[in-house]
Amino acid sequence: MNRNEFMYSLRNSLSAFPEKEREEIIYDYEEHFAVALQSGKTEDEVCRELGDPVNIGKQYKINSSIERASSNPTAGNILRAIVASLSLGLLNVIFVLGPFIAVASVLLSLLISGVAVAFSGIASTVAILINGIFPQLIPFFTVTPWITGMLFAIALTCAGMLICMFMSSLIKVFFKGTLKYLKMNFNIITGRR
């Protein structure tokens, strides 16, 4: 592979980047070629030292995805970073995607359970109030004394809200941990420290 082929392939692998950012990366590699050629290396040697330009492009994409997810940790950005890191190898499918989906599913289901508990407390409160005002509307719903039912319904609502707050905090910690793992994994695979 010569310099022109390397640069053409690198430019194509960076096509998703904004023009300015892509040109900065290309300029860095042009400089690397210029310095190496002045020191007496051939274009083929420089290409072998730098590695596959398609992999270099993948590494930049992964790094960009991880940085975007770090600065704006939304579920979509983190999922994009995970999908980008899957391109580094088959082991990432096993060690990143599988556990991420499993843990995210559990956390999401617990959050939904918290919402359901809170909603059931609110629905019970409304049902008790309606039963107190119009007892004939809900004949099967009798609470004696009604204050006990109200306190239980309020406690149920509060418990559901506490579960939701705890789960949202836990989801944030999970997202931060996932990002740290992705950065560490990227650094190990690319040989950075």
C-alpha positions in Angstrom: 0.0 0.0 0.0 1.3 3.5 -0.8 0.6 6.9 0.7 -2.2 7.8 -1.7 -4.0 4.5 -1.2 -3.7 4.8 2.6 -5.0 8.4 2.6 -7.8 7.6 0.2 -8.9 4.7 2.4 -8.6 6.7 5.6 -10.6 9.6 4.1 -13.4 7.1 3.1 -13.4 5.6 6.6 -13.8 9.1 8.1 -16.6 10.1 5.8 -19.2 10.3 8.7 -17.1 13.0 10.4 -17.6 16.8 9.8 -15.4 18.2 7.1 -13.2 20.2 9.5 -12.6 17.4 11.9 -11.9 14.9 9.1 -9.4 17.3 7.5 -7.6 17.7 10.9 -7.2 14.0 11.2 -6.0 13.7 7.6 -3.5 16.5 8.2 -2.1 14.6 11.2 -1.5 11.5 9.1 0.0 13.6 6.2 2.4 15.1 8.7 3.3 11.6 10.0 4.1 10.5 6.4 6.2 13.6 5.8 8.3 13.1 8.9 8.7 9.4 8.3 9.7 9.8 4.7 12.3 12.5 5.7 13.8 10.0 8.1 14.3 7.6 5.3 11.4 5.2 5.6 9.4 4.0 2.6 5.7 4.7 2.1 5.1 1.0 2.5 6.9 0.9 5.9 5.0 3.9 7.1 1.7 2.3 6.0 2.5 -0.9 7.9 3.5 1.0 11.0 0.2 3.0 11.0 -1.9 0.0 10.4 -5.2 -0.5 8.5 -6.8 2.9 7.7 -10.3 1.3 8.0 -9.5 0.3 11.6 -8.1 3.7 12.3 -11.4 5.2 11.1 -13.3 2.8 13.3 -11.2 3.8 16.3 -12.0 7.5 15.7 -15.7 6.7 15.3 -15.7 4.7 18.6 -13.8 7.4 20.4 -16.1 10.1 19.1 -19.2 8.0 20.2 -17.8 7.4 23.7 -16.9 11.1 24.1 -20.4 12.2 22.9 -22.0 9.8 25.4 -19.7 11.0 28.1 -20.6 14.7 27.5 -24.4 13.9 27.1 -25.2 10.5 28.7 -28.5 9.8 27.2 -29.7 6.2 26.6 -29.4 6.8 22.8 -25.8 8.1 22.9 -24.7 5.3 25.2 -26.4 2.7 22.9 -24.6 4.3 19.9 -21.3 4.1 21.8 -21.9 0.4 22.5 -22.8 -0.4 18.9 -19.7 1.4 17.7 -17.5 -0.5 20.1 -18.9 -3.8 18.8 -17.0 -3.3 15.6 -13.7 -3.8 17.4 -14.3 -7.5 17.8 -16.6 -10.5 18.5 -15.6 -10.6 22.2 -17.3 -7.2 22.6 -20.6 -8.7 21.6 -20.3 -11.2 24.4 -18.8 -8.9 27.1 -20.5 -5.6 26.3 -23.8 -6.1 24.5 -25.1 -9.2 26.4 -24.5 -7.9 29.9 -25.7 -4.4 29.0 -29.0 -5.6 27.6 -29.5 -7.9 30.6 -28.8 -5.3 33.3 -30.6 -2.5 31.4 -33.7 -4.8 31.1 -33.7 -5.5 34.8 -33.3 -1.8 35.7 -36.0 -0.7 33.3 -38.4 -3.3 34.5 -37.8 -2.3 38.1 -38.4 1.4 37.2 -41.6 0.4 35.5 -42.6 -1.6 38.6 -42.0 1.5 40.7 -44.2 3.5 38.4 -46.9 0.8 38.6 -46.8 0.8 42.4 -47.1 4.6 42.5 -49.9 4.6 40.1 -51.8 1.9 42.0 -51.5 4.0 45.2 -52.9 7.0 43.3 -55.7 4.9 41.8 -56.5 3.5 45.3 -56.7 7.0 46.7 -59.1 8.1 44.0 -61.2 4.9 44.4 -61.5 5.4 48.1 -62.5 9.1 47.7 -65.1 8.2 45.0 -66.3 5.3 47.3 -66.7 7.8 50.2 -68.7 10.3 48.1 -70.6 7.8 45.9 -70.7 4.4 47.6 -73.0 2.9 44.9 -70.5 3.5 42.1 -67.9 1.1 43.5 -69.9 -1.4 45.5 -67.2 -4.1 45.7 -64.7 -1.6 47.2 -65.3 -1.3 50.9 -62.7 -0.2 53.4 -63.5 0.0 57.0 -62.4 2.4 58.4 -61.7 4.4 55.2 -58.8 6.3 56.8 -56.8 3.1 57.0 -57.3 2.6 53.2 -56.3 6.2 52.6 -53.1 5.8 54.6 -52.3 2.6 52.8 -52.9 4.2 49.4 -50.7 7.2 50.3 -48.0 4.8 51.6 -48.2 2.8 48.4 -47.8 6.0 46.3 -44.8 7.1 48.4 -43.2 3.6 48.1 -43.6 3.7 44.3 -42.1 7.2 44.1 -39.1 6.1 46.3 -38.6 3.0 44.0 -38.7 5.3 41.0 -36.1 7.8 42.5 -33.8 4.9 43.6 -34.0 3.2 40.2 -33.4 6.5 38.3 -30.2 7.0 40.4 -29.2 3.4 39.8 -29.7 3.8 36.1 -27.4 6.9 36.1 -24.7 5.0 37.9 -25.1 2.1 35.4 -24.7 4.5 32.5 -21.6 6.1 34.0 -20.2 2.6 34.7 -20.9 1.5 31.1 -19.1 4.5 29.7 -16.1 3.9 31.9 -16.0 0.3 30.8 -16.3 1.3 27.1 -13.4 3.8 27.5 -11.2 1.2 29.3 -12.1 -1.5 26.7 -11.3 0.9 23.8 -8.0 1.8 25.4 -7.0 -1.8 25.9 -8.0 -2.8 22.3 -6.2 0.1 20.7 -3.2 -0.2 22.9 -3.5 3.2 24.7 -2.8 3.6 28.3 
